[in-house]
C-alpha cells in the first residue's frame, strides 16, 4: 500500500527542497514572489530523533544555507560544517539530509545543485567539529539522496536518480561512514517514496509500491541480508475491520528489533488509525490493544486500489490523509489536516494508556502536503510548502497549543525558561459536583529560585497506585471546566497558578463501573517529568451503551486569581 504522509526514520530525513529551489528560482518565480512568501529564506527539517532536531536554511538570493541543531525546538545552535568555496559561486552545496544516533554523533549530506555530486560530513561532538567522509552520486540531475544510521557503525544511503534509467541504489556502511558498498542497484518493490528502514545491519523493511489489483491488502518488503534481496510480508487488517479493508501505511519506527507501524484505514466517512508492533525486526506483527487505540480522524478519505501510482495523488487518494509522526516508543502524534486554525491533533502514549486531543487554532493550513516531526509529547515541528518551491516551518513547545514561525539562525531566547517539574509543587485545591459531573481545581506553585513560564495545557494520566488506567484527555472547556483562553503564565518564585479538571461520575451509567483512580499524574506543559498527587476519582465517559472510562477535560494553566471566575 502507499505510505502515509508521515516522517518516521529515513523518510522524514529525505529533504531535497534546496535542490528544487536552486533549479527553479529565477526561472519560474514571478517578480512578486517576495509577497507570496513570508520570508526569502526557506526553512526545512533534516532530521528529528535521539533527543535532537536538525533544520536547514536556504537563501535563493545567495544560493547559501546553513544547518542548526536543537534539543528543545526553542534554542538552536549553528552547526554548519565549513566548506571550501568555488571561485564561481560562494555556495555550491545545499544541505539535504541528516541522521543522528545520539545528541553528539551524527552525519550530514549536501547536494551540489550543478551536478550529481553529494558530500558527507560526520561529527562526534554535536556538530562542533566535522570530518570528511566519502560522498555519493544521485544518479541524475533531478535526483537526491537519503541517509539513515542504525547506530554509530551501521548506516544506509539511498540514491534516487529521478528521471533517469538508473533510478535507484542502496548503499551500506559498517564502519561509521568511512566506506560504502552498494547492496542493491534496484531492489524489488522500489518506489521513489518507498524508503527502506533498517533495524540492524541485515534486517530492513520497505513500503510496497501501489499496484493495480482487485484488492490491495497492506504489505511490506523485508530484507535479511542488508538490502541485497527482499521478500514480501503480508499484514492482515485488524479484526474489527473487513478482511479486504485497504490501509495506508508508512515506514515503521524501530528501536533495535522492536518496531511500531501506524496503519490508516478509511472507513465510513472517517479514518481509523491502528498501531502494529513487532519484536522480531518486522518478521511478525501484532495489533497493539489499548484503551486509547485506534485513533479516529473525522476527515473522510477514499482510496482506489486499482490506480497504480508512486504518489498518493488524486487518482489514488481523495481527501486529506492523517499526518502521523513518532515521538518515541509507543508515543505518536496524529494530525487531522484542516484549513487555517482547524487542524486537530491527538498525542497517543500507548504504554501509559493516555491520549490527548487539541484543536490547534494557531496553526496555518495543513491540507497542502504538510510534514510533521515530533521530538516528544510537547515539542514538534510542521513544515508547510509555499509557492514556487519554498517552505516554512512552525514549532511548538507546549504540545501544539501555540505555534511560532521558525526563524533560523536564532538570536537566542532571553525570556524566562519553561518551568521544570522538579521546581513545581502540585496540590488539589477543591472539588465540586453538579448533575453527574465533577470539577476539580489544582494549584501549581513555583518552588524554584527563578521566575519561569507555564504556557498551555498540562497532560494528565489516571493511576490506581502504580497501575496505569486508560485516560482520554480533551484540552478545553466542559460541563465543569470553565472556558479559558490559554496564555503564558509567568510564575515568580513562590508564585501560584492553577488548572481545572472535569469528568463524569457514575451517575446515569446504571450498573456499569469504571476503576477508581488514587493517583493523578500531571506533566506540566513544556516538560517531560510527571508530578503525582493523591486523588479519589471514578472517571466515566461515553454512554451507558458504549462506556469509555477515563474521559477527562483539562483547562490550560491560568493565574490562580482568575481560576474559577
C-alpha positions as CSV (number, residue, x, y, z in Angstrom):
1,X,0.0,0.0,0.0
2,X,1.0,3.6,-0.4
3,X,2.8,5.2,2.6
4,X,1.1,7.8,4.7
5,X,2.4,11.4,4.9
6,X,4.5,10.6,7.9
7,X,8.0,11.1,8.9
8,X,9.4,8.1,10.7
9,X,13.1,7.2,10.4
10,X,14.6,7.5,6.9
11,X,11.5,9.0,5.2
12,X,11.5,12.0,7.4
13,X,15.2,12.7,6.7
14,X,14.8,13.0,3.0
15,X,14.9,16.7,2.2
16,X,15.6,17.9,-1.2
17,X,13.8,21.3,-1.3
18,X,17.1,23.2,-1.7
19,X,17.8,21.4,-4.9
20,X,14.4,22.3,-6.3
21,X,14.9,25.9,-5.2
22,X,18.3,26.1,-6.9
23,X,16.8,24.9,-10.1
24,X,13.7,27.0,-10.3
25,X,14.3,30.3,-8.5
26,X,14.9,33.0,-11.1
27,X,13.3,30.9,-13.8
28,X,9.7,30.4,-12.9
29,X,9.3,32.6,-9.9
30,X,7.5,35.9,-10.8
31,X,8.6,39.3,-9.7
32,X,6.0,39.2,-6.9
33,X,7.5,36.1,-5.2
34,X,8.5,38.1,-2.1
35,X,4.9,39.0,-1.4
36,X,3.9,35.3,-2.0
37,X,6.3,34.0,0.6
38,X,6.7,35.2,4.2
39,X,10.5,35.1,4.0
40,X,13.1,35.0,1.3
41,X,14.8,32.1,3.2
42,X,13.4,28.6,3.1
43,X,13.5,26.7,6.4
44,X,13.1,22.9,6.3
45,X,13.8,19.9,8.5
46,X,16.6,17.4,8.0
47,X,16.1,15.1,11.0
48,X,14.3,14.6,14.3
49,X,15.1,11.9,16.8
50,X,17.5,10.7,19.6
51,X,17.0,13.9,21.5
52,X,17.9,16.4,18.7
53,X,16.3,18.2,15.9
54,X,18.3,19.4,12.8
55,X,17.0,22.0,10.4
56,X,18.5,23.8,7.4
57,X,18.0,27.1,5.7
58,X,18.4,28.0,2.0
59,X,18.5,31.6,0.6
60,X,17.7,31.6,-3.1
61,X,19.1,35.1,-3.5
62,X,22.6,33.9,-2.5
63,X,22.4,30.2,-3.0
64,X,23.7,29.7,0.5
65,X,22.3,28.0,3.6
66,X,23.2,26.6,7.0
67,X,22.4,23.8,9.5
68,X,21.2,24.3,13.0
69,X,20.6,21.8,15.9
70,X,18.2,22.0,18.8
71,X,17.5,19.9,21.9
72,X,14.2,21.5,22.7
73,X,12.8,23.1,19.5
74,X,13.3,26.5,21.1
75,X,17.0,27.1,21.3
76,X,19.0,26.5,18.2
77,X,22.8,26.2,17.6
78,X,24.6,26.7,14.3
79,X,26.5,23.5,13.4
80,X,27.1,24.3,9.7
81,X,30.3,22.4,8.6
82,X,32.9,24.5,6.9
83,X,33.1,24.0,3.1
84,X,35.7,25.2,0.6
85,X,34.1,27.8,-1.8
86,X,34.4,27.7,-5.5
87,X,35.6,30.8,-7.3
88,X,32.5,31.0,-9.5
89,X,29.9,30.5,-6.7
90,X,30.2,31.2,-3.0
91,X,27.9,28.3,-2.1
92,X,27.9,25.2,-4.3
93,X,26.3,22.7,-1.9
94,X,22.8,22.7,-0.3
95,X,22.2,20.6,2.9
96,X,19.7,17.9,2.1
97,X,19.8,15.2,4.7
98,X,20.9,14.2,8.3
99,X,21.0,11.3,10.7
100,X,22.0,11.3,14.3
101,X,22.3,8.3,16.7
102,X,22.8,10.5,19.8
103,X,22.9,14.2,20.5
104,X,26.7,14.0,19.8
105,X,27.1,11.6,16.9
106,X,25.6,12.5,13.5
107,X,26.0,12.8,9.8
108,X,25.1,15.5,7.2
109,X,24.8,15.2,3.4
110,X,24.7,18.0,0.9
111,X,23.9,18.2,-2.8
112,X,25.8,20.1,-5.5
113,X,22.9,21.7,-7.4
114,X,25.0,21.9,-10.6
115,X,25.9,18.2,-10.8
116,X,25.0,14.8,-9.3
117,X,27.7,15.0,-6.6
118,X,26.9,14.8,-2.9
119,X,29.2,15.2,0.1
120,X,29.1,13.6,3.6
121,X,30.3,15.0,6.9
122,X,30.5,13.3,10.3
123,X,30.5,14.7,13.8
124,X,31.2,13.1,17.2
125,X,30.8,16.2,19.3
126,X,27.3,17.5,18.5
127,X,28.4,19.4,15.4
128,X,31.2,21.5,16.9
129,X,33.7,19.8,14.6
130,X,33.3,17.7,11.4
131,X,35.3,15.1,9.5
132,X,35.1,14.4,5.7
133,X,33.7,11.1,4.6
134,X,33.0,9.7,1.1
135,X,30.1,11.3,-0.7
136,X,27.8,9.7,-3.3
137,X,26.1,10.3,-6.5
138,X,22.4,11.0,-7.0
139,X,22.4,9.3,-10.4
140,X,20.7,12.2,-12.3
141,X,20.4,16.0,-12.1
142,X,16.9,15.5,-10.8
143,X,17.9,13.0,-8.1
144,X,18.6,13.2,-4.4
145,X,19.9,11.1,-1.5
146,X,18.6,10.0,1.8
147,X,20.7,8.7,4.7
148,X,19.9,6.8,7.9
149,X,22.2,5.3,10.6
150,X,21.1,2.4,12.8
151,X,23.9,3.0,15.2
152,X,27.4,4.6,15.3
153,X,28.7,2.0,12.8
154,X,25.9,0.8,10.6
155,X,24.2,3.2,8.1
156,X,22.3,3.1,4.8
157,X,22.3,5.6,2.0
158,X,19.6,5.6,-0.7
159,X,20.3,7.3,-4.0
160,X,17.3,8.3,-6.2
161,X,18.2,9.1,-9.8
162,X,14.8,10.6,-10.5
163,X,14.2,10.9,-14.3
164,X,17.0,8.5,-15.3
165,X,17.1,4.9,-16.2
166,X,19.3,4.0,-13.3
167,X,16.7,5.2,-10.8
168,X,18.0,3.8,-7.5
169,X,20.8,2.4,-5.5
170,X,21.0,1.3,-1.8
171,X,24.4,1.5,-0.1
172,X,25.6,0.4,3.3
173,X,28.4,1.2,5.7
174,X,29.5,-0.8,8.7
175,X,32.4,1.4,9.7
176,X,30.6,4.7,10.6
177,X,30.6,6.1,7.1
178,X,34.3,5.6,6.3
179,X,33.5,3.2,3.4
180,X,30.3,2.3,1.5
181,X,29.2,-0.7,-0.6
182,X,26.3,-1.0,-2.9
183,X,23.8,-3.5,-1.7
184,X,21.1,-3.3,-4.4
185,X,21.0,-1.2,-7.5
186,X,17.3,-1.6,-7.9
187,X,15.5,-3.7,-5.2
188,X,12.2,-5.3,-5.8
189,X,9.4,-3.1,-4.6
190,X,11.2,0.1,-5.2
191,X,9.3,3.4,-5.4
192,X,10.5,6.9,-5.1
193,X,8.5,7.4,-1.9
194,X,9.2,3.9,-0.6
195,X,12.1,4.4,1.8
196,X,13.9,1.5,3.4
197,X,14.2,1.4,7.2
198,X,16.7,-0.9,8.8
199,X,16.7,-2.1,12.4
200,X,20.2,-3.7,12.1
201,X,23.0,-4.2,9.6
202,X,21.0,-7.0,8.0
203,X,17.2,-6.6,8.7
204,X,15.3,-3.9,6.9
205,X,11.8,-3.1,5.7
206,X,10.4,-1.1,2.7
207,X,6.9,0.0,1.8
208,X,5.3,-1.7,-1.2
209,X,4.5,0.4,-4.4
210,X,0.9,0.8,-5.3
211,X,-0.3,-2.0,-7.6
212,X,-3.3,-2.4,-9.9
213,X,-5.3,-5.2,-8.3
214,X,-8.8,-6.1,-7.3
215,X,-7.7,-6.0,-3.7
216,X,-4.6,-4.4,-2.2
217,X,-4.0,-5.7,1.3
218,X,-1.3,-3.9,3.3
219,X,2.2,-5.3,2.5
220,X,5.8,-4.6,3.4
221,X,9.0,-5.8,1.8
222,X,11.6,-7.3,4.2
223,X,15.3,-8.0,3.8
224,X,17.5,-10.1,6.0
225,X,20.8,-9.5,4.1
226,X,21.3,-5.8,4.3
227,X,19.1,-4.9,1.4
228,X,20.5,-7.3,-1.3
229,X,17.3,-9.3,-1.6
230,X,13.7,-8.7,-0.4
231,X,10.7,-10.8,0.3
232,X,7.1,-9.8,0.8
233,X,5.3,-9.6,4.2
234,X,1.5,-9.5,4.2
235,X,-0.3,-7.8,7.1
236,X,-4.0,-8.6,7.5
237,X,-6.3,-5.7,8.7
238,X,-7.1,-5.7,12.4
239,X,-10.0,-7.9,13.4
240,X,-12.7,-5.2,13.8
241,X,-12.3,-4.4,10.1
242,X,-13.3,-6.2,6.9
243,X,-10.6,-8.6,5.7
244,X,-10.4,-6.7,2.4
245,X,-10.0,-3.3,4.0
246,X,-7.5,-1.1,2.3
247,X,-5.0,0.7,4.5
248,X,-2.4,3.4,4.1
249,X,0.8,2.9,6.0
250,X,4.3,4.4,6.5
251,X,7.8,3.2,7.2
252,X,7.9,1.8,10.7
253,X,9.7,3.2,13.7
254,X,12.4,0.9,15.2
255,X,14.4,0.6,18.4
256,X,16.6,-2.5,17.9
257,X,14.3,-5.4,17.0
258,X,11.3,-3.7,18.4
259,X,9.3,-1.6,15.9
260,X,5.9,0.1,15.6
261,X,3.9,0.7,12.4
262,X,0.8,3.0,12.1
263,X,-1.8,2.0,9.5
264,X,-4.6,4.4,8.5
265,X,-7.9,2.7,7.3
266,X,-10.6,4.8,5.6
267,X,-13.9,3.6,6.8
268,X,-17.5,5.1,6.5
269,X,-16.6,8.7,6.1
270,X,-13.7,8.9,8.5
271,X,-10.3,7.3,9.3
272,X,-9.2,4.9,12.0
273,X,-5.5,4.5,12.8
274,X,-4.2,1.3,14.3
275,X,-0.7,0.7,15.6
276,X,1.1,-2.5,14.9
277,X,4.1,-3.8,16.8
278,X,6.9,-6.3,16.2
279,X,9.5,-7.8,18.5
280,X,11.5,-9.7,15.9
281,X,12.6,-7.0,13.4
282,X,9.5,-7.0,11.3
283,X,9.1,-10.7,10.7
284,X,5.8,-10.8,12.5
285,X,3.4,-8.1,13.6
286,X,0.6,-7.8,16.1
287,X,-2.1,-5.1,16.6
288,X,-1.5,-3.1,19.8
289,X,-4.5,-3.3,22.1
290,X,-5.2,-0.3,24.3
291,X,-8.0,1.9,25.6
292,X,-6.7,4.8,23.6
293,X,-6.4,2.9,20.2
294,X,-7.4,3.1,17.5
295,X,-7.3,6.8,16.9
296,X,-10.3,8.2,14.9
297,X,-9.8,11.1,12.5
298,X,-13.1,12.6,11.2
299,X,-11.7,13.6,7.8
300,X,-13.3,11.4,5.0
301,X,-10.9,9.5,2.8
302,X,-11.3,7.2,-0.1
303,X,-8.7,5.0,-1.8
304,X,-8.8,3.5,-5.3
305,X,-6.9,0.2,-5.1
306,X,-6.9,-0.1,-8.9
307,X,-4.9,3.0,-9.6
308,X,-1.1,2.3,-9.9
309,X,0.9,5.3,-8.6
310,X,4.1,6.2,-6.9
311,X,2.4,9.0,-5.0
312,X,-0.8,9.5,-3.2
313,X,-2.2,11.8,-5.8
314,X,-5.9,12.5,-6.5
315,X,-6.0,9.4,-8.8
316,X,-5.3,7.2,-5.8
317,X,-6.4,9.1,-2.6
318,X,-9.3,11.6,-2.4
319,X,-9.4,13.5,0.9
320,X,-6.7,14.6,3.4
321,X,-4.8,11.7,5.0
322,X,-3.9,11.9,8.6
323,X,-0.4,13.2,9.2
324,X,1.5,10.9,11.7
325,X,4.9,11.1,13.3
326,X,6.5,9.1,16.1
327,X,7.8,10.8,19.3
328,X,9.5,7.8,20.9
329,X,8.5,4.3,22.0
330,X,4.7,4.0,21.8
331,X,4.2,7.8,21.5
332,X,2.7,9.1,18.3
333,X,1.4,12.5,17.1
334,X,-1.7,12.3,14.7
335,X,-2.8,15.5,12.9
336,X,-6.2,15.7,11.3
337,X,-5.4,18.1,8.4
338,X,-7.6,21.2,8.0
339,X,-7.6,24.8,6.9
340,X,-6.0,27.6,8.9
341,X,-7.0,27.3,12.5
342,X,-8.8,24.0,12.0
343,X,-6.2,21.3,12.5
344,X,-6.7,19.0,15.4
345,X,-4.0,16.9,17.0
346,X,-4.0,13.7,19.1
347,X,-1.0,12.6,21.0
348,X,-1.2,8.9,22.0
349,X,1.1,7.3,24.6
350,X,0.2,3.6,24.3
351,X,2.5,2.5,27.1
352,X,0.8,4.9,29.6
353,X,-2.6,4.3,28.1
354,X,-3.1,8.1,27.6
355,X,-4.5,10.0,24.7
356,X,-4.9,13.8,24.5
357,X,-6.7,15.9,21.8
358,X,-6.5,19.6,21.0
359,X,-7.8,21.9,18.2
360,X,-4.8,23.9,17.2
361,X,-6.3,27.2,16.2
362,X,-3.0,28.9,15.8
363,X,-1.6,26.7,13.1
364,X,-1.7,27.5,9.3
365,X,-3.5,25.2,6.9
366,X,-2.2,21.7,6.9
367,X,-4.0,20.4,3.8
368,X,-1.2,21.0,1.3
369,X,1.3,18.3,1.9
370,X,2.4,19.4,5.3
371,X,5.0,17.3,7.1
372,X,5.3,16.7,10.8
373,X,8.2,15.9,13.1
374,X,7.9,15.2,16.9
375,X,10.7,15.1,19.4
376,X,8.4,14.2,22.4
377,X,4.8,14.8,23.5
378,X,5.4,18.6,23.8
379,X,7.9,19.5,21.1
380,X,7.0,19.2,17.4
381,X,7.5,21.0,14.1
382,X,5.4,21.2,11.0
383,X,6.8,22.2,7.6
384,X,4.5,23.8,5.1
385,X,5.2,24.1,1.4
386,X,4.5,27.6,0.0
387,X,4.5,28.8,-3.6
388,X,7.5,28.4,-6.0
389,X,9.3,25.7,-4.1
390,X,9.8,27.5,-0.8
391,X,8.9,26.1,2.6
392,X,8.4,27.4,6.1
393,X,8.4,25.6,9.4
394,X,6.4,26.2,12.6
395,X,7.4,24.9,16.0
396,X,5.6,24.2,19.2
397,X,7.0,23.5,22.7
398,X,3.7,23.1,24.5
399,X,2.0,20.2,22.7
400,X,0.5,22.3,19.9
401,X,-1.3,24.9,21.9
402,X,0.9,27.7,20.4
403,X,3.0,27.7,17.2
404,X,5.7,30.1,16.1
405,X,7.4,30.5,12.8
406,X,10.8,29.0,12.9
407,X,13.4,31.7,12.1
408,X,17.0,30.4,11.7
409,X,19.6,31.2,12.8
410,X,18.1,32.0,16.2
411,X,19.4,35.0,18.1
412,X,18.7,33.2,21.3
413,X,15.8,33.5,23.8
414,X,16.3,35.6,26.8
415,X,12.8,35.2,28.2
416,X,12.3,33.1,31.3
417,X,12.6,29.4,30.8
418,X,9.7,27.0,30.9
419,X,9.0,25.8,34.5
420,X,10.6,22.5,35.2
421,X,8.6,19.8,37.1
422,X,11.4,19.5,39.6
423,X,10.8,23.0,40.7
424,X,7.0,22.8,40.9
425,X,4.6,21.7,43.7
426,X,1.1,20.4,43.0
427,X,-1.9,20.2,45.3
428,X,-5.6,19.6,44.8
429,X,-7.3,22.8,45.9
430,X,-11.1,22.0,45.8
431,X,-13.7,19.9,44.0
432,X,-17.4,20.2,43.3
433,X,-20.3,18.1,41.9
434,X,-23.0,19.2,39.5
435,X,-25.6,17.0,37.8
436,X,-23.4,13.9,37.4
437,X,-20.3,15.9,36.7
438,X,-17.3,16.6,38.9
439,X,-14.9,19.6,38.7
440,X,-11.6,19.6,40.5
441,X,-9.1,22.6,40.8
442,X,-5.4,22.2,41.3
443,X,-2.7,24.6,42.4
444,X,0.8,24.7,40.9
445,X,3.5,26.5,42.9
446,X,6.9,27.6,41.8
447,X,9.4,26.3,44.3
448,X,12.4,27.2,42.3
449,X,14.8,30.2,42.8
450,X,13.9,31.9,39.5
451,X,10.9,33.0,37.6
452,X,9.6,30.6,35.0
453,X,6.7,30.3,32.5
454,X,3.9,27.8,32.1
455,X,2.3,28.0,28.7
456,X,-0.6,25.8,27.6
457,X,-2.2,22.6,29.0
458,X,-0.9,20.1,31.4
459,X,-1.1,16.4,30.4
460,X,-2.7,14.2,33.0
461,X,-2.9,10.4,33.5
462,X,-5.0,8.4,35.8
463,X,-3.4,5.7,38.0
464,X,-4.5,3.2,40.7
465,X,-1.4,3.1,42.7
466,X,1.3,2.3,40.2
467,X,-1.2,0.8,37.7
468,X,-2.0,2.8,34.6
469,X,-5.6,3.4,33.8
470,X,-7.0,4.3,30.4
471,X,-7.0,8.1,30.1
472,X,-8.5,10.2,27.2
473,X,-7.9,13.9,27.7
474,X,-9.6,16.7,25.9
475,X,-7.9,20.1,26.2
476,X,-10.7,22.7,26.6
477,X,-14.0,23.5,28.3
478,X,-16.6,21.0,29.5
479,X,-19.6,21.0,31.8
480,X,-17.4,21.7,34.9
481,X,-14.3,23.2,33.3
482,X,-14.7,26.9,32.5
483,X,-13.7,28.2,29.1
484,X,-10.2,29.8,29.3
485,X,-8.0,31.4,26.7
486,X,-4.6,29.9,27.2
487,X,-1.9,32.4,27.8
488,X,1.7,32.2,29.1
489,X,1.7,32.5,32.9
490,X,4.8,34.0,34.5
491,X,5.4,32.4,37.9
492,X,7.7,34.3,40.2
493,X,9.5,32.3,43.0
494,X,6.7,31.0,45.3
495,X,4.1,32.2,42.7
496,X,1.0,30.1,42.2
497,X,-1.0,29.2,39.1
498,X,-3.7,26.5,38.6
499,X,-5.8,24.5,36.3
500,X,-9.2,22.7,36.3
501,X,-10.1,19.1,35.5
502,X,-13.6,17.9,34.8
503,X,-15.2,14.4,34.3
504,X,-18.5,12.5,34.5
505,X,-19.1,10.4,37.6
506,X,-21.1,7.2,37.8
507,X,-24.5,9.0,37.6
508,X,-26.5,7.8,34.7
509,X,-24.4,4.7,33.9
510,X,-26.6,2.1,35.6
511,X,-24.6,-0.8,36.9
512,X,-21.6,-0.1,34.6
513,X,-18.4,0.6,36.6
514,X,-15.1,2.2,36.0
515,X,-11.9,1.7,38.0
516,X,-11.2,4.4,40.7
517,X,-8.0,6.4,40.4
518,X,-6.0,7.0,43.5
519,X,-3.2,9.0,41.9
520,X,-3.2,11.7,39.2
521,X,0.0,12.0,37.2
522,X,0.4,15.6,35.9
523,X,3.0,16.6,33.4
524,X,3.3,20.5,33.1
525,X,3.4,21.9,29.6
526,X,7.0,22.0,28.2
527,X,8.4,19.3,30.5
528,X,8.6,15.5,30.4
529,X,8.7,14.7,34.1
530,X,5.3,14.0,35.8
531,X,4.2,15.1,39.2
532,X,2.0,12.8,41.2
533,X,-0.8,13.9,43.5
534,X,-3.2,11.7,45.6
535,X,-6.8,11.8,44.5
536,X,-10.0,9.7,44.7
537,X,-11.7,9.7,41.3
538,X,-14.1,7.4,39.5
539,X,-13.9,8.8,36.0
540,X,-16.6,7.8,33.5
541,X,-17.3,8.7,29.9
542,X,-19.0,7.7,26.7
543,X,-22.6,6.4,27.1
544,X,-24.3,3.7,29.1
545,X,-24.2,1.5,25.9
546,X,-20.7,2.4,24.9
547,X,-18.8,3.1,28.2
548,X,-15.4,4.7,27.8
549,X,-13.7,5.1,31.2
550,X,-11.2,7.8,31.8
551,X,-12.5,10.7,29.7
552,X,-11.4,14.0,31.3
553,X,-11.3,17.6,30.2
554,X,-8.4,19.8,31.3
555,X,-8.2,23.6,31.3
556,X,-5.0,25.5,30.4
557,X,-2.7,26.8,33.1
558,X,-4.1,30.1,34.3
559,X,-3.1,32.6,37.1
560,X,-4.8,31.4,40.2
561,X,-6.5,34.6,40.9
562,X,-8.8,34.1,37.9
563,X,-9.3,30.4,38.3
564,X,-13.0,29.6,38.6
565,X,-14.3,33.0,37.6
